[in-house]
Amino acid sequence: MPGFSEVAARWPSVIRSGALDRKALADIVFNDAKERQALNAIIHPRVRVRAAEIEAQAGDGITVHVVPLLFEGDYWKQCDATIVVVAPRDVRIARVLERDAMAREEIERRMASQIDPAEARGRATFVIENAGDLKALETATDAVWASLQARRSQPPANNARP
């Protein structure tokens, strides 16, 4: 894992039998913004390098990057289009409660460290609503994909980014 040795050096308590204890690291970084920034400074540059390598290998097709902190940093400026998947707060909390063994307070603390969904909506090129079932999500995703393909077939307008 890129950056593992730096993470281990900064937070030795999160290494268990040579492996990263993600929960222990999360407990640190979601309780201290400076520690979260330090982790992002270690991981994000490596992720960006790897993403660029993958994109270069992909050729001229559409490349989708899944970026949890897209608007919290500047990576969105390198994208031709941005997509935000949103759901109401109570739906997001219920889904995490169902998926993970995590206390509601921990979920809320993590959500508080993320961009406000209303701001993300306003900054995104496309918004996918994810408040319904899987079929509704697939339909919305298909519509965005069709839009991306249509955009790709059009000449760029002054090389502008959204």
Backbone bond lengths (Angstrom), bond angles and torsions (degrees), N, CA, C in turn:
res aa  C-N    CA-C-N  psi(-1)  N-CA   C-N-CA  omega(-1)  CA-C   N-CA-C  phi
1 M - - - 1.453 - - 1.527 108.02 -
2 P 1.328 116.50 125.89 1.462 119.27 178.74 1.525 111.10 -60.21
3 G 1.323 115.84 133.04 1.453 120.68 177.98 1.517 114.77 85.94
4 F 1.318 117.59 -1.24 1.467 120.63 -176.21 1.526 111.72 -56.00
5 S 1.325 116.70 -45.55 1.468 119.14 -177.39 1.530 111.39 -64.73
6 E 1.334 116.80 -35.56 1.465 119.27 177.70 1.527 111.24 -69.56
7 V 1.315 116.93 -39.59 1.468 120.71 176.63 1.524 108.89 -63.33
8 A 1.329 116.28 -45.48 1.467 120.57 -179.44 1.529 111.27 -62.37
9 A 1.330 117.50 -37.48 1.463 120.65 179.65 1.532 111.39 -70.14
10 R 1.314 116.69 -38.73 1.473 119.82 -177.64 1.523 111.60 -77.43
11 W 1.337 117.44 -39.31 1.461 122.16 -176.68 1.534 109.77 -128.97
12 P 1.320 118.40 69.64 1.470 120.39 -176.85 1.531 112.81 -59.32
13 S 1.320 117.31 -25.19 1.463 120.21 -178.44 1.533 113.10 -68.59
14 V 1.329 117.85 -12.79 1.467 119.96 -178.57 1.527 112.31 -96.10
15 I 1.315 116.41 4.66 1.466 120.52 178.20 1.521 108.19 -101.66
16 R 1.302 116.49 122.05 1.472 122.97 -179.71 1.527 108.66 -123.68
17 S 1.311 116.00 115.96 1.469 121.87 179.70 1.523 111.50 52.83
18 G 1.323 115.94 41.02 1.462 121.34 176.65 1.517 114.75 79.76
19 A 1.327 117.58 5.06 1.463 121.50 -179.62 1.523 110.11 -120.18
20 L 1.310 115.26 154.40 1.453 121.42 179.28 1.525 109.81 -79.26
21 D 1.320 115.58 127.07 1.463 121.93 172.58 1.530 105.88 -90.84
22 R 1.324 115.75 96.21 1.460 121.96 -174.20 1.531 111.90 -60.55
23 K 1.313 117.01 -38.20 1.463 120.12 179.77 1.525 110.47 -64.59
24 A 1.331 117.01 -42.90 1.469 119.86 179.56 1.531 110.66 -63.26
25 L 1.331 116.56 -40.61 1.460 119.95 177.94 1.529 110.17 -66.63
26 A 1.312 116.98 -42.29 1.472 120.63 178.12 1.523 111.16 -60.53
27 D 1.338 116.50 -39.26 1.464 119.86 178.64 1.527 111.06 -59.49
28 I 1.313 116.39 -34.18 1.463 120.54 179.10 1.528 110.93 -76.01
29 V 1.330 116.22 -54.09 1.462 119.43 -169.85 1.526 113.85 -75.51
30 F 1.326 117.85 -23.40 1.463 118.25 177.82 1.519 112.50 -90.36
31 N 1.330 115.69 3.17 1.464 120.61 174.14 1.518 112.51 -112.13
32 D 1.337 116.74 -1.80 1.458 120.40 -176.69 1.532 108.85 -150.60
33 A 1.312 116.51 108.98 1.465 121.35 -176.56 1.531 112.09 -58.73
34 K 1.341 117.83 -36.29 1.470 119.86 179.64 1.521 111.40 -66.66
35 E 1.316 116.67 -37.82 1.467 120.07 177.39 1.533 110.18 -68.09
36 R 1.326 116.55 -37.58 1.462 120.45 177.41 1.524 109.94 -64.11
37 Q 1.327 117.15 -40.92 1.465 121.00 177.37 1.525 110.69 -63.26
38 A 1.332 116.34 -39.31 1.464 120.02 178.96 1.531 110.28 -63.78
39 L 1.323 116.71 -43.23 1.468 119.65 178.17 1.527 110.37 -63.16
40 N 1.324 116.94 -45.10 1.460 120.17 178.88 1.521 111.27 -60.17
41 A 1.326 117.57 -37.75 1.462 121.48 179.42 1.524 111.77 -66.08
42 I 1.306 116.85 -28.81 1.470 120.63 177.38 1.532 110.65 -79.13
43 I 1.308 116.29 -47.18 1.466 121.07 -170.25 1.526 113.77 -84.51
44 H 1.325 118.23 -46.20 1.463 120.42 -171.46 1.522 114.79 -58.02
45 P 1.332 120.64 -44.35 1.472 118.11 178.70 1.530 112.40 -59.90
46 R 1.309 117.32 -37.58 1.461 120.39 179.59 1.529 111.25 -69.01
47 V 1.317 115.56 -38.96 1.467 119.73 177.66 1.521 109.69 -64.49
48 R 1.323 117.72 -41.61 1.470 120.97 -179.66 1.529 111.40 -63.56
49 V 1.331 117.16 -40.82 1.465 120.52 178.05 1.522 109.69 -62.40
50 R 1.323 116.43 -46.17 1.469 119.99 -179.40 1.524 111.07 -65.15
51 A 1.327 117.42 -39.36 1.465 120.99 178.27 1.525 110.50 -61.89
52 A 1.316 117.14 -41.78 1.465 121.12 178.85 1.525 110.65 -63.90
53 E 1.317 117.61 -38.50 1.471 121.15 177.51 1.525 110.55 -62.96
54 I 1.318 115.99 -45.88 1.470 120.19 -179.90 1.523 110.52 -63.90
55 E 1.327 116.71 -43.16 1.454 120.37 -179.53 1.527 110.68 -63.54
56 A 1.321 117.66 -39.73 1.461 121.00 178.91 1.534 110.71 -63.42
57 Q 1.311 116.84 -37.21 1.467 121.26 178.57 1.527 111.99 -71.35
58 A 1.333 117.22 -25.00 1.467 121.73 -175.67 1.529 112.45 -74.88
59 G 1.308 117.62 -17.51 1.460 119.25 -179.15 1.511 112.08 79.15
60 D 1.341 115.76 -142.68 1.464 119.14 -173.59 1.530 113.66 -98.00
61 G 1.302 117.92 15.02 1.460 120.85 177.01 1.511 111.53 -76.29
62 I 1.308 115.80 -177.68 1.458 121.16 176.80 1.522 107.69 -83.86
63 T 1.310 115.95 127.29 1.455 121.75 177.48 1.514 108.57 -110.86
64 V 1.316 116.09 128.27 1.456 121.16 179.17 1.518 108.13 -107.48
65 H 1.319 116.18 124.63 1.460 122.65 176.05 1.521 107.75 -105.73
66 V 1.305 116.96 127.86 1.461 121.05 175.27 1.521 106.48 -92.77
67 V 1.323 116.48 110.26 1.460 122.08 -171.88 1.531 108.64 -126.38
68 P 1.331 117.16 98.19 1.465 119.28 -178.50 1.527 114.40 -58.21
69 L 1.316 118.04 -33.06 1.467 121.37 -178.34 1.526 110.37 -111.21
70 L 1.308 116.12 45.74 1.457 121.50 -173.72 1.523 112.90 -56.56
71 F 1.319 117.86 -52.79 1.462 120.89 -175.43 1.518 113.15 -89.71
72 E 1.318 118.28 -10.19 1.460 120.32 177.19 1.523 110.91 -71.98
73 G 1.310 116.49 -21.83 1.464 122.17 176.34 1.519 109.33 -118.92
74 D 1.316 116.12 -160.11 1.462 121.06 -177.69 1.522 114.00 -103.57
75 Y 1.318 117.63 3.94 1.470 119.16 -174.92 1.529 112.22 -59.50
76 W 1.314 117.22 -32.05 1.464 120.56 -178.88 1.523 111.50 -56.78
77 K 1.325 117.52 -27.14 1.464 121.12 -178.85 1.525 111.91 -67.90
78 Q 1.313 117.10 -18.92 1.460 121.31 179.33 1.525 112.14 -90.30
79 C 1.306 117.38 -2.63 1.461 122.18 -175.12 1.523 110.97 -98.28
80 D 1.306 115.79 142.08 1.462 120.52 176.62 1.521 111.38 -73.48
81 A 1.327 116.31 -28.15 1.456 122.28 177.75 1.523 107.48 -152.43
82 T 1.323 115.75 153.88 1.457 120.17 177.57 1.527 109.03 -126.45
83 I 1.314 114.13 146.30 1.462 121.18 -179.31 1.516 107.49 -127.73
84 V 1.317 115.91 131.01 1.454 121.07 175.90 1.520 107.57 -116.82
85 V 1.316 115.45 131.29 1.464 121.57 174.62 1.520 106.43 -102.96
86 V 1.327 116.45 121.36 1.460 120.70 -174.50 1.523 111.42 -125.96
87 A 1.321 113.85 152.47 1.460 121.81 174.27 1.518 106.74 -146.80
88 P 1.320 116.95 154.73 1.463 118.90 177.76 1.529 111.17 -59.15
89 R 1.308 115.51 151.55 1.462 122.25 -177.06 1.528 112.35 -52.04
90 D 1.322 117.65 -48.33 1.465 119.97 -177.79 1.521 112.02 -64.35
91 V 1.323 117.48 -33.95 1.469 121.37 177.38 1.525 109.72 -67.73
92 R 1.334 116.74 -44.34 1.474 120.02 179.15 1.520 110.85 -61.24
93 I 1.322 116.87 -44.85 1.465 120.07 -179.67 1.528 109.96 -62.78
94 A 1.321 117.28 -45.68 1.471 120.59 -179.58 1.527 111.28 -60.70
95 R 1.315 117.55 -39.84 1.468 120.91 -179.76 1.523 111.49 -66.15
96 V 1.323 117.02 -41.94 1.467 119.79 179.16 1.522 110.14 -68.30
97 L 1.321 117.41 -40.76 1.467 120.43 177.38 1.525 110.64 -58.44
98 E 1.324 115.91 -41.02 1.466 120.23 -179.93 1.526 112.14 -70.35
99 R 1.326 116.68 -37.08 1.467 121.78 -174.35 1.524 113.37 -82.09
100 D 1.332 116.99 -40.23 1.459 121.33 -170.84 1.526 111.28 -119.39
101 A 1.273 115.06 152.84 1.471 120.37 173.64 1.526 107.51 -85.97
102 M 1.317 115.52 77.01 1.455 120.92 -174.21 1.522 108.86 -134.93
103 A 1.297 116.17 140.09 1.459 120.99 177.79 1.532 109.98 -71.10
104 R 1.304 115.91 148.56 1.465 121.22 179.61 1.527 111.00 -55.54
105 E 1.334 117.31 -40.20 1.462 120.81 -179.63 1.529 111.07 -61.19
106 E 1.317 116.45 -38.61 1.468 120.70 178.54 1.529 110.19 -66.44
107 I 1.309 116.93 -42.15 1.472 120.94 177.57 1.524 109.50 -59.71
108 E 1.321 116.32 -47.15 1.459 120.13 -179.17 1.527 111.97 -64.25
109 R 1.327 117.55 -36.51 1.467 120.95 177.76 1.533 109.88 -63.98
110 R 1.318 116.40 -42.44 1.464 119.31 178.86 1.527 110.86 -66.25
111 M 1.317 116.10 -42.37 1.465 119.35 179.53 1.527 110.74 -62.92
112 A 1.321 116.91 -34.40 1.465 120.68 179.96 1.527 111.57 -66.00
113 S 1.323 117.61 -23.17 1.464 120.75 -179.87 1.531 112.09 -84.76
114 Q 1.319 116.55 -4.70 1.463 121.07 -178.66 1.523 110.69 -97.62
115 I 1.307 114.84 163.59 1.458 120.41 177.86 1.531 109.28 -61.87
116 D 1.309 116.16 146.51 1.458 120.74 176.08 1.534 108.18 -62.34
117 P 1.318 117.61 129.15 1.475 119.68 -177.87 1.530 113.64 -55.61
118 A 1.317 118.34 -34.22 1.468 120.51 178.31 1.530 110.54 -64.51
119 E 1.320 116.69 -39.75 1.468 119.69 177.64 1.523 110.55 -67.32
120 A 1.321 116.84 -42.65 1.468 120.58 178.48 1.532 110.44 -60.27
121 R 1.322 116.83 -43.15 1.469 121.10 176.93 1.524 110.99 -55.37
122 G 1.318 115.29 -45.91 1.456 120.24 -177.14 1.515 113.58 -67.79
123 R 1.305 116.85 -25.96 1.464 120.63 -177.31 1.521 112.94 -92.51
124 A 1.314 117.47 -19.60 1.466 121.61 -174.50 1.526 112.11 -78.04
125 T 1.315 114.98 149.20 1.454 120.99 172.91 1.526 109.89 -72.86
126 F 1.329 115.64 -40.66 1.461 122.68 -179.64 1.522 108.89 -130.84
127 V 1.326 115.91 145.16 1.458 121.51 175.92 1.521 107.74 -123.99
128 I 1.325 115.76 127.95 1.461 121.91 175.04 1.519 107.67 -108.52
129 E 1.322 115.20 120.91 1.459 121.01 177.49 1.527 108.59 -80.93
130 N 1.327 116.33 130.45 1.456 120.98 -177.23 1.532 110.45 -127.37
131 A 1.318 115.96 50.38 1.458 120.33 179.96 1.527 111.99 -99.28
132 G 1.323 116.44 -10.40 1.457 120.28 -175.15 1.512 113.12 -104.90
133 D 1.316 114.33 -147.85 1.460 120.37 -178.33 1.528 111.07 -89.24
134 L 1.322 115.66 178.23 1.462 121.52 -177.05 1.531 111.57 -62.91
135 K 1.306 118.13 -36.29 1.468 121.16 -179.85 1.536 110.29 -63.45
136 A 1.323 116.69 -43.22 1.466 120.04 178.20 1.528 110.84 -63.38
137 L 1.319 116.96 -39.29 1.461 121.15 177.74 1.527 110.73 -64.51
138 E 1.319 116.65 -43.05 1.469 120.57 178.33 1.525 111.24 -62.04
139 T 1.319 117.13 -41.73 1.465 121.66 179.31 1.526 110.62 -62.77
140 A 1.316 116.65 -45.47 1.465 120.71 179.20 1.525 111.04 -64.71
141 T 1.317 115.99 -40.67 1.466 120.38 179.31 1.525 110.99 -65.43
142 D 1.321 117.08 -42.05 1.471 120.91 177.53 1.529 111.17 -59.68
143 A 1.328 116.77 -39.10 1.467 120.41 179.61 1.531 110.99 -65.31
144 V 1.320 116.49 -41.32 1.466 119.57 177.92 1.523 110.12 -66.31
145 W 1.311 117.19 -41.95 1.472 120.74 178.94 1.529 110.36 -59.35
146 A 1.317 116.57 -43.34 1.464 120.29 178.39 1.526 110.42 -62.04
147 S 1.306 116.89 -39.92 1.467 120.49 177.76 1.519 111.65 -64.95
148 L 1.324 116.72 -40.32 1.466 120.36 177.76 1.528 110.79 -63.51
149 Q 1.307 116.44 -42.10 1.466 119.58 178.40 1.531 111.02 -64.26
150 A 1.324 116.66 -39.75 1.463 120.38 178.80 1.533 110.51 -65.15
151 R 1.333 116.57 -41.96 1.474 120.81 177.87 1.522 110.81 -61.68
152 R 1.318 115.76 -38.51 1.463 120.83 -177.54 1.521 111.44 -64.48
153 S 1.320 116.40 -31.75 1.460 120.14 -177.99 1.526 112.46 -81.91
154 Q 1.351 117.27 -7.58 1.457 121.07 178.64 1.525 109.62 -97.51
155 P 1.328 116.68 146.61 1.468 118.28 177.34 1.517 110.31 -66.83
156 P 1.351 117.41 144.96 1.468 119.69 179.43 1.524 111.78 -64.49
157 A 1.324 115.38 144.52 1.458 121.38 178.61 1.520 108.59 -95.12
158 N 1.320 116.89 100.37 1.473 122.60 178.12 1.511 113.11 56.09
159 N 1.324 116.89 26.23 1.473 121.45 178.03 1.520 111.57 55.53
160 A 1.337 116.37 28.46 1.470 121.01 -177.53 1.511 111.51 -78.77
161 R 1.289 115.30 148.76 1.465 122.37 175.79 1.529 106.82 -112.60
162 P 1.332 115.47 151.34 1.466 118.25 179.00 1.506 112.79 -63.89
